[in-house]
Amino acid sequence: MEEYRKLGLTPSALDYGFFADRYSDTYLTEVYTEYFYIQSETYLPLTLKSACLLFRDGSALDYSDRISVFAQKQLAEVA
């Protein structure tokens, strides 16, 4: 939230219109994953095939074709 406040953004500003206006210039470059099930360290193969933003009003933006190789590399490193 601190980062958003510095940019002058509030949670209510992050609606479909906000992301749709920036869609053509947006690429996913960072992926954060957590998995809390297994107590021991286990190899967990993950593949990032799609990414969508779903909004309360039912609208969606599909970023599946906008996943950068940097995001895929980052996911591979943590898996």
C-alpha positions as CSV (number, residue, x, y, z in Angstrom):
1,M,0.0,0.0,0.0
2,E,2.9,2.4,0.7
3,E,4.1,2.2,-2.9
4,Y,0.6,2.9,-4.2
5,R,0.2,5.8,-1.9
6,K,3.5,7.3,-3.1
7,L,2.1,7.1,-6.6
8,G,-1.2,8.8,-5.5
9,L,-3.2,5.6,-6.0
10,T,-6.0,4.2,-3.8
11,P,-7.3,0.7,-3.9
12,S,-10.6,2.0,-5.5
13,A,-8.5,3.5,-8.4
14,L,-7.2,0.0,-9.3
15,D,-10.3,-1.0,-11.3
16,Y,-10.8,-2.5,-14.7
17,G,-10.4,0.9,-16.4
18,F,-7.1,1.5,-14.8
19,F,-5.6,-1.8,-16.0
20,A,-7.4,-1.7,-19.4
21,D,-5.9,1.7,-20.2
22,R,-2.4,0.3,-19.6
23,Y,-2.9,-3.1,-21.1
24,S,-1.0,-2.7,-24.3
25,D,2.1,-1.5,-22.4
26,T,1.9,-4.1,-19.7
27,Y,4.0,-7.3,-19.3
28,L,4.3,-9.6,-16.3
29,T,7.9,-9.4,-15.2
30,E,7.5,-10.7,-11.6
31,V,5.9,-13.8,-10.2
32,Y,5.4,-14.5,-6.5
33,T,4.5,-18.0,-5.3
34,E,3.8,-19.6,-2.0
35,Y,3.1,-23.2,-1.2
36,F,2.2,-24.2,2.4
37,Y,1.3,-27.9,2.4
38,I,4.4,-30.1,2.6
39,Q,6.5,-29.8,5.8
40,S,9.6,-31.3,4.1
41,E,11.5,-29.8,1.2
42,T,10.0,-31.2,-2.0
43,Y,10.5,-30.4,-5.7
44,L,7.4,-28.8,-7.0
45,P,7.3,-28.4,-10.8
46,L,5.4,-25.3,-11.8
47,T,4.5,-23.9,-15.2
48,L,3.0,-20.4,-15.7
49,K,0.6,-20.9,-18.6
50,S,-1.9,-18.1,-18.0
51,A,-2.6,-15.0,-15.9
52,C,-5.8,-13.1,-15.6
53,L,-7.1,-10.2,-13.5
54,L,-10.7,-10.7,-12.4
55,F,-12.7,-7.8,-11.2
56,R,-15.7,-7.6,-8.9
57,D,-18.0,-6.5,-11.7
58,G,-17.2,-9.7,-13.6
59,S,-14.9,-8.2,-16.2
60,A,-11.5,-9.7,-16.8
61,L,-8.2,-9.0,-18.5
62,D,-6.2,-11.9,-19.8
63,Y,-2.4,-11.4,-19.5
64,S,-1.5,-14.9,-20.7
65,D,0.2,-13.7,-23.9
66,R,2.0,-10.9,-21.9
67,I,4.1,-13.1,-19.6
68,S,7.7,-12.2,-20.0
69,V,10.6,-14.6,-20.0
70,F,11.9,-12.8,-16.9
71,A,8.7,-13.9,-15.0
72,Q,9.1,-17.5,-16.3
73,K,12.8,-17.5,-15.2
74,Q,11.9,-16.2,-11.8
75,L,9.3,-18.9,-11.3
76,A,11.7,-21.6,-12.5
77,E,14.3,-20.4,-9.9
78,V,11.9,-20.8,-7.0
79,A,10.5,-24.1,-8.1
